[in-house]
């Protein structure tokens, strides 16, 4: 067992402080470079995108994303245990820049960065009011933060998880984490506040992706797996759908992404759920290793999807932010 050391006994290192950083942005005008004038992709309409870069050494590896109701403020996670927050700047409804960016380590219950405990791969986050839950893939844990009170200096406290978490494959654990909405109109799905968690590639006996309900509803379910796609994130849409971001990589077919829409009402213990794809894209489109998905309701009532990619801290990859309006609800 790790001994808890009072925060006062651990003076912060330079890399432990909240730091302002500059993020450069290059706009993406066309999602499909082969058809620059095309905006519609199934039920989604491309709003715009950015390629992001920063000289800060900890920038990159973005693996989870939450966008606030105003569509501007965001909170993201890097898979090396860092928070990143800032503000998306728009012009005529299209993203053009990121401002007011800050980066800070994700802290454990003792006030030290989680990475000093050996708790790596912060891969998913769920916002529930002022509470943020974070999934740690490498150690198969979920940690709760009072973000509303303490912001980026909030300390994470592990919550109880099912024993089956421990059997998830190494580095293929929880990548989808979402909280059932408190104002959910259809009560046939998970009870409000329940955490919905789905593994990247933990499979049940039928080859489907393992899912868990934690909190007011509890139990296991499964998401039907197809075409070798793995889960990389999820978010709940305002009208009651769990949107699941998936990624596929193979040496012969390259990288691809898709988003499936699963009815929230179908998610219950013992269920095997599925849903139609909203979008599919491969490397012919402006994608990279898409790992983060957020949903918010714009001022005009439109449902907006924001995606972010994990560049794996590699100079051969990009941090790509994409936005779509769901016009086919």
Buried (B, 14 or more C-beta within 10 A) or exposed (E): EEEEEEBEEBEBEEEBEBBEBEBEBEEBEBBBEEEEEEBEBBBBBBBBBBBBBBEBEBBBBBBBBBBBEEBBBBBBBBBBBBBBBBBBBBEEBBBEBBEEBBBBBBBBBBBBBBBBBEBBBBBBBBBBEEBBBBBBBBBBBBBBBBBEEEBBBBBBEBEEBBEBBEEBBEEBBBBBBBBBBEEBEEEEBBBBBBBBBBBBBBBBEEEBBBBBBBBEBBBBBBBBBEEEBBBBBBBBBBEBBBBBBBBBEEEEEEBBBBBBBBBBBBBBEEBBBBBEBBBBBEEEBBBBBBBBBBBBBBEEEBBBBBBBBBBBBEEEBBBBBBBBBBEEE
